[in-house]
């Protein structure tokens, strides 16, 4: 198994390759993308998080320090991915940041109701988007104390 | 009622005056402390959040964009404050950041189990602490999209 799959720090769930590449580049600039895994739809995200299907070897592996989750996703949408993560005691402590172009009140309210840790609207402007991703990477990877296994 | 009580953006729950003043000064430098309310124990925090006692006039008022919560507090400890906020559907969507000198695994694990949005260990060194508070203020007040009332 690739190293990134063993010791993942960031799970990026994003179907839009332009947005994903921008995120990865912004995190690389701050040296925060060494242990990043990018998945392109909600079904693959759930397989990764719950160590199923192609990711069944991840059973018992370290959990990401943060999941960056788009909402509009093929196969299983982001809201359902969030719901499943936060409904399961094994995974609900993993920090999830919704990173979406949606600013709809319904999406914001529902994300918080489901237990999202933070909700970030993607800035439309390229440089601003890169800056936002870099700052949220610094916050969740360097400042925030990640969850530890309950004793 | 004072303006800050009506339109609070930051609720700082901190019994240590040195730490509280450092937080307020760091947020002021970034112009983020205009709508900050500082309460000094867990009982006052709960009164504020649930609009009880001295804060009963706050019924129906805006909720903070973020609650900065120390864990070691007089009267009601921070973990119990967190538990009550996250157990009540009226308040569970409010972002809560634990800001504590504790790095004990048990505190980290329990905070995430209760649904904390983020856990920050107070840096021991003064300048580093001020920088951390400033950055978390920028993140939660300017970058994060705060919760809205469910439709």
Interface residues (C-beta under 8 A of the other chain):
Chain A: X92 X93 X95 X103 X105 X106 X108 X109 X110 X112 X113 X115 X117 X118 X119 X120 X121 X132 X135 X136 X138 X139 X143 X144 X145 X147 X148 X149 X150 X151
Chain B: X92 X93 X95 X103 X105 X106 X108 X109 X110 X112 X113 X115 X117 X118 X119 X120 X121 X132 X135 X136 X138 X139 X143 X144 X145 X147 X148 X149 X150 X151
